[in-house]
């Protein structure tokens, strides 16, 4: 497709999309010269990938629970840092990773909510995952990225929809670059690609509606031919919107992106690139202008060079990986101090009730599996957290609490004590074969699991032949390292 005539009109939108919505601080990037926007190889167009990004996720979950906060500035914090804030707070200058003291200075009316207990956010994430799965079906690859992002490989859904001709010939949401019809000179392949992304945009619209209906959460969506472009597209129009990114614009679109903002380039890689390339190579366009692939291989090695070269051209060959069931379902709570068993009793009762609720959600998403190990986590005063394990009891709250308190007492905790954190989790899941005619989810929790070697819930290593003491020592070491 011809895109040269549209680049001037898109420049302002592009800069806002690249720099204006960044939560982790804007980079001062010099404009990319037109010489950098040279033609590059077209990206592969044989896939349709959707990216779902939940709007200010943590804050939105809190506002759903307390609707009276909707029009007020809200920020969720962890360890005196802003995890995220709603768009009302952002108007006052609040941003992700901002110190809470600075955020309150920017917005004195800011409502701060402690987000260290992830239980509510994990439950919301499971609701969204379930909604996406219900629309896309069991065979679709769906990949979770953290608690607030999902990738969906929609290729087979789009192909089947096109074959059945059960779609409308129009895009849902925004298109980048904006177009009302096919550009002159478009090839047959361009037409097929546009049709596929068009159908993908209609699927994205259905997904967003289903997510809103089931979880009351709004989200953005990106539709493109690979994961990188889909993620970038989801950020172009925020909040509560969606954008389809045409592959013909990919090379020029990513040219102005700082290397740090290329999906997959983390802080460590960004630091390494600054050491290697210096201050002259700040953007993908600068990289493509300064190096060709063989030269880049001499500097970075063949594997890393190929990866970065692809990203700098808007290409991403990584597959959407189907996220497997979580290996541990857990809840925890931190507090100033718990000094008596009566206080511990109240805290463990709350935690075990929340764990049961989470296990019920897990059973709906992944029927036919049962936890074989109960893991209890605690922290004495300001020491490192410790953990102990015991065979998983019945899933009822009283049984869970009895096992949890027994583990705490067996670990040597005795009054007077000073606990500042308690947690409980189910891990080492085993798959069970459902019996015909059983439909009750919790039936699966009453069956005896097959015996197998225990695994560390932190590093996931199998630990055959280990005693409980050795197993607990290994887990404690992993917790300290993580």
Phi, psi and omega in degrees: 000148178276125184236352186301319183291343184263349189294324180297314181295329185274348188304314183295315177301318182298312182298321178296320181293321184282317189249326190291329184261005184294134179265341186259026177098132181279141175269138176277098186247129179291148178303143179278129179297151179301336180293338179283337184273042179283160182296142176234168178302138179295146180284159179295140184238024183270000179235157169236117183242135176250140173243128177250126181233111182289133184292129177029063198307303184301314180296321182294321178299318179294322181289325176298321179287332180227081186303338181293348180272355192304319183264009183251155177288123185231137175225141176257134187239154170217123179053047176066019178238142176287119176281314173197163177217157181283173187288337174297315180293326182295332178295338179266006177097004178286142183216159175300143180070010177281143173296139184298325179297318178292324180295319180292327175296320180290327183218090183302334181270008182298131177265117182262131179236127179291122183248024183287332174274113187272004187305310183295323181288322177295319179297319178295320177300319179294322177298317180294316178302317180296320180295316179297316180296323182294330179278319188272340179091166187289337185271354182281136177281122180234124183244125175277141172233101187067207181263348189238007181226146178221143168249141178230125173275101186264013187303310184290328177294316180296315180301315181293323179294319179294318179298322181278351180059030181260059179212162176262147182272068174199150177279144168267135179080203183272157175233136178235118359285155182299134179205139177262342180203171180299139177290154176297141179086005179293141179274171177299325179294322177299318181297317180294320179296315179298319179297319180296315179292328177298313178295322176299323179294326178290324175294318179300321179296319178295320179298315181296322178293319180292319178299316179297318181295318186274329186240351184066020180253137174269158181208165171253155179224146173239139181236123182200189183263000174205171185295319182299309182293325179296318179295318178296319181297323181297337182269355187289315180238111180231152352267179170051055179207182178211154183219136173258128184252118182287138184294333182295338181265355190305311184299313181286331180294312183283348183303324183271358180287129169301147181305324181297335182266001172288124181307129181102344177269103181273187183298317183297313179294321179299318178297317179299317181294323178295323179293325183278312189268343183075194184276352183280337179251094181254332187239169176298323178296318177299319181298314182293332179283326186272336186225153161252176186299314178301320178296321180293324178296324178295331183271316189252347189092156190295317185292309181292325179296316180297320179296311182292323180297319176300311181299321181292344178255001181086015181257142178214110185268357183292142180276155169285119182264128180294119181290123180280168180301142179302145184273349176214134175248116189215160174222150176206163181215137175249151185204171182291315181190141168231120190243352181229159179293334177295317176296317179297321179301314180294319180293316181292327178298317178295313182297317182292327175295319178292323178296318178300317179299318180293323179292328177293318177296317179299321181294327177291322180282325185227068182296148175094018176227153183222140176286140177252350183226136172257124181250128180248129181243140177210161178223127178266119179051237184255017180284173174293152178292149177238161178220153175221153183234155177207157176304143185290129180274196172296152186281355179294151187301315183298319179293319178297315181294318179301315180295320182295314180293322177300318179296318180297316180291322180292339180281356177102004178287126180214149179294143357279140178226173183218086179269141178238358178203141173223142177210155178215141183212157175254131182213185184051058181289144175237144179277139178240150178269115181297140177279146180303137175088358179266125182238348180286124184301319187282353174303326184293336182279349183265354182271148182284126181284160174290145179287135176206165181296139178293155177237149173284124181288352181266306182260354176067016178282142173284136185234068182292143175077004181278140173284167179300321180295316179294320179298314180297322178296319179296316181296318178300319179297318178296320179298318179297318181291329181274000000 
